[in-house]
Amino acid sequence: MALSSYHVSANRQTMQQESNMNSNYPVMRPKFLATMRLTTALIPLLVVGNLGCLKKSTNEVVVYTALDREFSEPVFQEFTDATGIRVLPKYDTESTKTVGLYNAIAAEANRPRCDVFWNNEILNTLRLQQANLLASFRSTHADAYPPMFRDSNGEWHGFAARARVLIVNNDLVPENERPNSVHDLADPKWKNRIGIAKPLFGTTASHAAVLFEQLGPQPAKEFFTRVHDNAQILAGNKRVAVSVARGQLAWGITDTDDAMIELEKGMPVSIIYPDQLEDQMGTLFIPNCVSIIDGAPNRESAEKLVDYLLTGAVEAKLAAGPSAQIPLRTDNETGARVESPSTVKAMTVDFQKAADQWDEAARFLQEVFSQ
């Protein structure tokens, strides 16, 4: 249609030029007209030919990533240096976390722009899977990871986890009074002295969905209602860790990356891995999660990036960095600075079932924690 419109426009231009030439340059008219007609005839053919030669670049990959830029950007640069493939990242925002990236991918479902989704948690990846928006790809590194942290059909791969831990101010909480379970968040003796991030985004929301699956919806609702009434509700996990480190709170629940920053700064804090007793459910480890989007424009480059992210070298780099990510590869020999599923009792989670609880959990928590 565009070429036909162009042809008509060109013919009109030629007719106008013929009229002008007829009145001003009658001697040149026959030769000029022949040139113009030949040019007009050839332009559509040249345009079509050029369009046929245009191809999508195979030397780039678009990544929507929730991992902070300071941690993910060096990994992307090393991938580019090794492969020549340029990474075009889109980051989340602090206010919406991974929910914003999930919404963007879902909105673009009919015309995907994203090739790879690097999620720094897992539940929103599983929501994309439920919407049939993920492609199957079995990485060459898949078998190096425990089955709990990878999809059997290759639609997502977990790696480099964080643990949900309790951070305690040593000056405010004697060792014999320290909490040992996430259920202590609802203990009235700690009223207004403890903190939790608003459980609507990020790992706190994922943790909530997991608890809805582990405890059952009704017991989970009762638990979170008590937590809401008992704890200070803060903007994010980092804020919880900082508040405990400064002595504004006695303790709180956060992620290992935020807790480790305060610990390694020399602040008077300790990290407790909750629910380690025989009758308790264990500590929740939430992996980073990488997936290829169905219909990814740069599929070949996407596969290369996923394979790269799942290497032991990348897990080791993330473990050594400020965020102290926890290697999950069974063959990883890198010593983590924090505990791992191989050194403490880890919660056994069916993440697919937890994702099934997402909508009900999100509706309830929005109602309670937005007040």
C-alpha positions as CSV (number, residue, x, y, z in Angstrom):
1,M,0.0,0.0,0.0
2,A,2.8,2.4,0.9
3,L,4.6,1.7,-2.4
4,S,1.4,2.3,-4.4
5,S,0.8,5.6,-2.7
6,Y,4.4,6.6,-3.4
7,H,3.9,5.7,-7.1
8,V,0.8,7.8,-7.4
9,S,2.5,10.7,-5.7
10,A,5.5,10.4,-8.0
11,N,3.3,10.4,-11.1
12,R,1.5,13.6,-9.9
13,Q,4.9,15.2,-9.3
14,T,5.9,14.2,-12.8
15,M,2.8,15.6,-14.4
16,Q,3.4,18.9,-12.6
17,Q,7.0,18.9,-13.8
18,E,5.7,18.2,-17.4
19,S,3.4,21.2,-17.2
20,N,6.2,23.5,-15.9
21,M,8.7,22.2,-18.5
22,N,6.1,22.5,-21.3
23,S,5.8,26.2,-20.7
24,N,9.4,27.0,-19.7
25,Y,11.7,24.4,-21.3
26,P,10.0,22.9,-24.4
27,V,13.3,21.8,-26.0
28,M,14.3,19.5,-23.0
29,R,10.9,18.0,-22.4
30,P,11.2,14.7,-24.3
31,K,14.5,13.6,-22.8
32,F,13.6,14.9,-19.3
33,L,10.3,13.1,-19.4
34,A,11.9,9.8,-20.4
35,T,14.4,10.1,-17.4
36,M,11.6,10.9,-15.0
37,R,9.4,8.0,-16.1
38,L,12.3,5.6,-15.9
39,T,13.2,6.9,-12.4
40,T,9.5,6.6,-11.3
41,A,9.3,3.1,-12.5
42,L,12.6,2.0,-10.9
43,I,12.1,3.6,-7.4
44,P,9.4,1.1,-6.2
45,L,11.6,-1.8,-7.4
46,L,14.6,-0.4,-5.6
47,V,12.6,0.1,-2.4
48,V,11.3,-3.5,-2.5
49,G,14.7,-4.8,-3.2
50,N,16.2,-2.9,-0.3
51,L,13.4,-4.1,2.1
52,G,14.1,-7.6,1.1
53,C,17.7,-7.2,2.1
54,L,16.9,-5.8,5.6
55,K,17.3,-8.4,8.4
56,K,16.9,-8.3,12.1
57,S,20.3,-7.9,13.7
58,T,21.6,-11.2,15.3
59,N,24.2,-9.4,17.3
60,E,22.0,-8.0,20.0
61,V,19.7,-9.2,22.7
62,V,17.1,-7.3,24.6
63,V,16.9,-8.1,28.3
64,Y,14.3,-7.0,30.8
65,T,16.1,-7.4,34.1
66,A,15.1,-6.9,37.7
67,L,18.6,-7.4,39.1
68,D,20.1,-4.0,40.0
69,R,22.1,-2.3,37.3
70,E,25.3,-2.2,39.4
71,F,25.3,-6.1,39.6
72,S,23.9,-7.0,36.1
73,E,25.8,-4.5,33.9
74,P,29.3,-6.0,34.5
75,V,27.9,-9.4,33.6
76,F,26.4,-8.1,30.4
77,Q,29.6,-6.4,29.4
78,E,31.6,-9.6,29.9
79,F,29.1,-11.5,27.8
80,T,29.4,-8.9,25.0
81,D,33.2,-9.1,25.2
82,A,33.1,-12.8,24.9
83,T,30.5,-13.1,22.1
84,G,30.3,-9.8,20.3
85,I,26.5,-9.7,21.1
86,R,25.3,-6.3,22.4
87,V,23.0,-6.4,25.4
88,L,20.1,-3.9,25.4
89,P,18.8,-3.9,29.0
90,K,15.5,-2.5,30.4
91,Y,15.5,-2.2,34.2
92,D,12.6,-2.3,36.6
93,T,11.8,0.6,38.9
94,E,12.2,0.6,42.7
95,S,8.5,1.3,43.2
96,T,7.0,-1.6,41.1
97,K,9.9,-4.1,41.2
98,T,9.3,-7.2,39.0
99,V,5.6,-6.5,38.7
100,G,6.4,-3.7,36.3
101,L,8.5,-5.9,34.0
102,Y,5.8,-8.6,34.2
103,N,3.2,-6.1,33.1
104,A,5.4,-4.8,30.2
105,I,6.0,-8.3,28.9
106,A,2.3,-9.2,29.1
107,A,1.4,-6.0,27.3
108,E,3.8,-6.8,24.5
109,A,2.6,-10.4,24.1
110,N,1.3,-10.0,20.5
111,R,4.6,-8.3,19.4
112,P,7.4,-9.2,21.8
113,R,10.2,-6.7,22.3
114,C,11.9,-8.6,25.1
115,D,14.2,-11.6,24.3
116,V,15.3,-12.6,27.8
117,F,13.7,-11.9,31.2
118,W,16.2,-11.9,34.0
119,N,14.0,-11.9,37.2
120,N,15.7,-11.5,40.6
121,E,12.9,-13.6,42.1
122,I,10.7,-16.3,40.6
123,L,6.9,-15.9,41.1
124,N,6.4,-13.3,38.4
125,T,8.3,-15.6,35.9
126,L,5.9,-18.4,36.8
127,R,2.9,-16.0,36.1
128,L,4.3,-15.4,32.6
129,Q,4.6,-19.2,32.2
130,Q,0.9,-19.6,33.2
131,A,0.1,-17.0,30.5
132,N,2.0,-19.1,27.9
133,L,4.5,-16.3,27.3
134,L,7.7,-18.2,27.8
135,A,9.6,-20.3,25.3
136,S,11.1,-23.7,26.0
137,F,14.9,-23.9,25.9
138,R,17.0,-26.5,27.6
139,S,20.3,-25.0,28.6
140,T,23.4,-27.0,28.3
141,H,23.9,-26.2,32.0
142,A,20.4,-27.2,33.2
143,D,21.5,-30.5,34.8
144,A,23.9,-28.7,37.0
145,Y,21.0,-27.2,39.0
146,P,18.7,-29.0,41.5
147,P,15.3,-29.9,40.0
148,M,13.5,-27.6,42.4
149,F,15.2,-24.6,40.8
150,R,14.5,-25.3,37.1
151,D,11.5,-26.1,34.9
152,S,11.3,-29.6,33.5
153,N,10.3,-28.1,30.1
154,G,13.1,-25.5,30.1
155,E,10.8,-22.5,30.3
156,W,12.7,-21.1,33.2
157,H,16.0,-21.7,34.9
158,G,16.8,-20.6,38.5
159,F,20.3,-19.6,39.6
160,A,22.2,-17.4,42.2
161,A,19.7,-17.2,45.0
162,R,19.0,-15.0,48.0
163,A,17.7,-16.3,51.3
164,R,14.9,-14.8,53.3
165,V,16.5,-14.1,56.7
166,L,16.0,-12.4,60.0
167,I,18.4,-9.5,60.7
168,V,18.9,-8.7,64.4
169,N,20.4,-5.8,66.2
170,N,22.9,-7.3,68.7
171,D,22.7,-4.3,71.1
172,L,18.9,-4.5,71.4
173,V,18.2,-8.3,71.4
174,P,20.1,-10.5,73.8
175,E,21.2,-13.8,72.2
176,N,18.9,-15.9,74.4
177,E,15.9,-13.8,73.3
178,R,16.5,-13.9,69.5
179,P,13.7,-15.0,67.2
180,N,14.1,-18.2,65.2
181,S,11.1,-18.3,62.9
182,V,9.2,-16.1,60.5
183,H,6.2,-16.8,62.8
184,D,7.9,-14.6,65.4
185,L,6.8,-11.6,63.3
186,A,3.4,-12.1,64.7
187,D,4.5,-12.4,68.4
188,P,2.9,-9.5,70.4
189,K,6.0,-9.2,72.6
190,W,7.8,-7.5,69.6
191,K,4.9,-5.2,68.8
192,N,6.2,-2.1,66.9
193,R,9.8,-3.1,67.4
194,I,10.2,-5.2,64.3
195,G,9.9,-4.6,60.6
196,I,8.9,-6.1,57.3
197,A,8.7,-4.7,53.8
198,K,5.3,-4.1,52.3
199,P,4.5,-7.6,50.8
200,L,3.2,-6.3,47.5
201,F,6.3,-6.5,45.4
202,G,9.6,-8.3,45.0
203,T,10.8,-11.1,47.2
204,T,8.5,-10.2,50.1
205,A,5.5,-10.8,47.8
206,S,7.0,-14.0,46.5
207,H,7.6,-15.1,50.1
208,A,3.9,-14.4,50.9
209,A,2.7,-16.5,48.0
210,V,5.0,-19.3,49.1
211,L,3.5,-19.1,52.6
212,F,0.0,-19.2,51.2
213,E,1.0,-22.5,49.6
214,Q,2.8,-23.9,52.6
215,L,0.3,-22.9,55.3
216,G,-2.9,-22.8,53.3
217,P,-4.7,-19.6,52.3
218,Q,-6.8,-19.1,55.5
219,P,-3.9,-19.7,58.0
220,A,-1.7,-17.4,55.8
221,K,-4.3,-14.7,55.9
222,E,-4.6,-14.9,59.6
223,F,-0.8,-14.8,59.9
224,F,-0.3,-11.7,57.7
225,T,-3.2,-9.9,59.5
226,R,-1.3,-10.4,62.8
227,V,2.0,-9.3,61.2
228,H,0.3,-6.2,59.8
229,D,-0.9,-5.3,63.3
230,N,2.4,-6.2,65.1
231,A,5.3,-5.0,62.8
232,Q,6.3,-1.7,61.3
233,I,5.6,-1.9,57.5
234,L,8.5,-0.3,55.6
235,A,9.1,0.5,51.9
236,G,11.5,-2.3,51.1
237,N,13.9,-4.9,52.3
238,K,16.9,-2.6,52.3
239,R,15.0,-0.1,54.5
240,V,14.3,-3.0,57.0
241,A,18.0,-3.9,57.1
242,V,19.2,-0.3,57.5
243,S,16.6,0.4,60.3
244,V,17.8,-2.6,62.3
245,A,21.4,-1.7,61.8
246,R,20.8,1.8,63.1
247,G,18.9,0.6,66.1
248,Q,15.5,1.9,65.0
249,L,14.2,-1.6,65.0
250,A,15.2,-4.6,67.2
251,W,15.0,-7.0,64.2
252,G,13.2,-7.6,60.9
253,I,12.9,-9.9,57.9
254,T,14.9,-9.1,54.8
255,D,17.1,-10.7,52.1
256,T,20.6,-11.9,52.5
257,D,22.0,-9.3,50.1
258,D,20.6,-6.4,52.1
259,A,21.6,-8.0,55.4
260,M,25.2,-8.7,54.2
261,I,25.7,-5.1,53.3
262,E,25.0,-4.0,56.9
263,L,27.0,-6.9,58.4
264,E,30.1,-6.2,56.2
265,K,29.9,-2.5,57.0
266,G,30.6,-3.5,60.6
267,M,27.2,-2.6,61.9
268,P,26.1,-4.4,65.1
269,V,23.9,-7.0,63.4
270,S,23.6,-10.8,63.1
271,I,21.8,-12.9,60.5
272,I,19.5,-15.7,61.5
273,Y,18.4,-18.4,59.1
274,P,14.8,-19.0,60.3
275,D,12.9,-22.2,60.9
276,Q,15.8,-24.6,61.3
277,L,14.3,-26.8,64.0
278,E,13.1,-30.3,63.1
279,D,9.4,-29.4,63.2
280,Q,9.9,-26.1,61.3
281,M,9.7,-25.5,57.5
282,G,13.2,-24.3,56.8
283,T,14.6,-21.1,55.2
284,L,13.2,-19.9,51.9
285,F,15.8,-19.5,49.1
286,I,14.5,-17.4,46.2
287,P,16.6,-17.8,43.0
288,N,17.2,-15.4,40.2
289,C,15.3,-16.7,37.3
290,V,16.1,-16.5,33.5
291,S,13.7,-17.2,30.7
292,I,13.4,-16.7,26.9
293,I,10.2,-14.9,25.9
294,D,8.0,-16.7,23.4
295,G,8.4,-15.1,20.0
296,A,11.7,-13.5,21.0
297,P,13.0,-11.4,18.1
298,N,16.6,-12.4,18.7
299,R,16.2,-16.1,19.6
300,E,19.7,-17.3,18.8
301,S,21.3,-14.5,20.8
302,A,18.9,-15.1,23.7
303,E,19.9,-18.8,23.9
304,K,23.6,-17.8,24.1
305,L,22.9,-15.3,26.9
306,V,20.9,-17.8,28.9
307,D,23.6,-20.4,28.6
308,Y,26.2,-17.7,29.7
309,L,24.2,-16.7,32.8
310,L,23.9,-20.3,34.0
311,T,27.7,-20.8,34.0
312,G,29.6,-21.4,37.2
313,A,31.6,-18.3,36.4
314,V,28.6,-16.0,36.6
315,E,27.3,-17.5,39.8
316,A,30.8,-17.1,41.3
317,K,30.9,-13.4,40.2
318,L,27.5,-12.7,41.7
319,A,28.6,-14.6,44.9
320,A,31.7,-12.5,45.2
321,G,30.0,-9.2,44.6
322,P,28.3,-6.9,47.1
323,S,25.0,-8.7,46.9
324,A,26.5,-12.0,48.0
325,Q,24.3,-14.1,45.8
326,I,24.1,-17.8,46.7
327,P,25.4,-20.3,44.1
328,L,22.9,-23.1,43.4
329,R,24.9,-25.2,41.0
330,T,25.6,-28.7,42.5
331,D,29.1,-28.6,41.1
332,N,30.0,-25.1,42.3
333,E,33.1,-25.0,44.4
334,T,33.0,-21.3,45.1
335,G,32.7,-20.6,48.8
336,A,29.6,-18.4,49.4
337,R,29.8,-15.7,52.1
338,V,26.4,-16.8,53.4
339,E,24.7,-20.1,54.0
340,S,23.3,-22.1,51.1
341,P,20.7,-24.9,50.7
342,S,23.6,-27.3,51.2
343,T,24.6,-25.9,54.6
344,V,21.3,-25.1,56.3
345,K,17.8,-26.5,56.2
346,A,16.1,-25.1,53.1
347,M,12.4,-24.9,52.7
348,T,11.1,-27.4,50.1
349,V,8.9,-25.4,47.7
350,D,6.7,-26.3,44.8
351,F,7.1,-22.9,43.1
352,Q,4.4,-23.7,40.6
353,K,1.8,-24.2,43.3
354,A,3.0,-21.0,45.0
355,A,2.4,-19.2,41.7
356,D,-1.2,-20.6,41.7
357,Q,-1.7,-18.8,45.0
358,W,-0.4,-15.5,43.7
359,D,-3.7,-13.8,42.7
360,E,-5.5,-14.7,46.0
361,A,-2.5,-13.7,48.1
362,A,-2.0,-10.4,46.1
363,R,-5.7,-9.4,46.5
364,F,-5.7,-10.0,50.2
365,L,-2.4,-8.3,50.9
366,Q,-3.3,-5.3,48.8
367,E,-6.4,-4.9,50.9
368,V,-4.7,-5.3,54.3
369,F,-1.3,-3.6,53.7
370,S,-2.6,-0.6,51.6
371,Q,-4.6,0.7,54.6
